Amino acid sequence: MDFRTRGGASPDTDNRDGNESQSPRWLIRDGKVERARKVLTKVRFTSTEVESEIKDIQNSLKTKEAGLSELFGTFRPALTLLIILTIFQVFTGINAAVYYAPEIFHNLGMANSSIVADFGVGIALVVSTFVSLPFIDKLGRKKLLEISLGGQVLPAIALCIWSDNVIIAVISIFLYVFMFGFGLGPVFWSYVPEILPLKARALGMGVITFTQYLLNAIFSLIFPICLSIVGINIFYFFAFLSAFSVWYIHKYVLETKGRSLEEIEAYWESRKKE
């Protein structure tokens, strides 16, 4: 089931007012409860589910936006989870493949290394992201993250073992980038707003975005140093961290597929009471 039909964007509504299609949340916020009820009736199995979701939406709309104290207090588990995923996204090496592929290929003695790297890596990212779109709701966010990170392990190891083989090195880089674009790249930014409680979403998104930019800056500073010291073997570390990430996601990450935004908020509220 498309997660967006359960609290965010929703199915089409009738447009008697001449407005664009609106979500149940939008309609209820504007006092159009009956129209919201008609929309939910199309995607829920029973009237009980419809009324329950309407009540959840009405309750959530009454809550105030969370501040920093609440974000780092009540909702710290959700924020911590997202910060860890941000660390995985940055430090499993995608920036090394994207930013420094020309240098890596040049060190391997490849002719036209910059052209091959720029076009090849770019194509791998675009194609993999496009391929992943139908699977985000079919497989779920958690499973796609596991597949993506798990798929990065072997190409990273192969790049280290056969670093003197240009063909294998190029294929390994492209496969590595493809697996990132298949899951960790697009799914991460889909998962962040879904997992954050509604009243902490705007502030939480800001914190996570800032964190990612900060970590990207740190990575861009330290990677050239690491590359000069250990060379291409740095990808052994990326392989290890990718494998560890799969374990962490399998054990700790909450699946959002099929859950309404209100259900996710209730989950974090229940965690607060534990």
Beta strands, then each sheet from edge to edge (+ up, - down):
end
